[in-house]
Amino acid sequence: AQKVTQAQTEISVVEKEDVTLDCVYETRDTTYYLFWYKQPPSGELVFLIRRNSFDEQNEISGRYSWNFQKSTSSFNFTITASQVVDSAVYFCALKRSGTYKYIFGTGTRLKVLA
Amino acid sequence: DGGITQSPKYLFRKEGQNVTLSCEQNLNHDAMYWYRQDPGQGLRLIYYSQIVNDFQKGDIAEGYSVSREKKESFPLTVTSAQKNPTAFYLCASSIVASGGVKDTQYFGPGTRLTVL
């Protein structure tokens, strides 16, 4: 069975704090892809990152970083020095190789307070 | 600018009425998708299409219908058979590929449907 769990329903932080959003996935496949999307209040899902199962290198993009660990089936997302504009719902998703289907987690709502 | 447009942004429907949501893309993507989002839940796939004049049911297709007459367009009709249609609907598109970065799905701004 394929499953994505985002156990944190809602997180509140004060601006400039660091925050980590957790994502745990389940799959029996050896080849798969993991994604993070941001959904601001406007509603559109914005693509942030894609990682394939063979690439366990951590990724850093500005204030964003991602930690992919196959040993714990986790793909966590960290925002450094959070800003109010980071307030959104963040979704983690899993896709099997060779298929169209994304399996989404239930999302984590991040509130960054000024 | 290339992207995905959905219209209208807000839609109100009376019970028993069919309503059609528009989705257009100019990214030259072959595949298009419709998702439904309910509060506190992830996205659930309604229908998808990988090529013109062909489409497949997703996980929650009952009460919905689609067409794909043009590559750029993938309208979704919410029929009166859909018992709980009030939700946020998102359209997405991607290149058809067996793997690699190209088949990442990109999303439109969404349509919020409310049944009165």
Boltz contact constraints between the chains, C-beta under 6 A:
constraints:
  - contact:
      token1: [A, 43]
      token2: [B, 109]
      max_distance: 6.0
  - contact:
      token1: [A, 43]
      token2: [B, 110]
      max_distance: 6.0
  - contact:
      token1: [A, 44]
      token2: [B, 107]
      max_distance: 6.0
  - contact:
      token1: [A, 44]
      token2: [B, 109]
      max_distance: 6.0
  - contact:
      token1: [A, 45]
      token2: [B, 107]
      max_distance: 6.0
  - contact:
      token1: [A, 47]
      token2: [B, 104]
      max_distance: 6.0
  - contact:
      token1: [A, 50]
      token2: [B, 101]
      max_distance: 6.0
  - contact:
      token1: [A, 50]
      token2: [B, 104]
      max_distance: 6.0
  - contact:
      token1: [A, 97]
      token2: [B, 99]
      max_distance: 6.0
  - contact:
      token1: [A, 98]
      token2: [B, 98]
      max_distance: 6.0
  - contact:
      token1: [A, 100]
      token2: [B, 48]
      max_distance: 6.0
  - contact:
      token1: [A, 104]
      token2: [B, 42]
      max_distance: 6.0
  - contact:
      token1: [A, 104]
      token2: [B, 43]
      max_distance: 6.0
  - contact:
      token1: [A, 105]
      token2: [B, 42]
      max_distance: 6.0
  - contact:
      token1: [A, 106]
      token2: [B, 41]
      max_distance: 6.0
  - contact:
      token1: [A, 106]
      token2: [B, 42]
      max_distance: 6.0
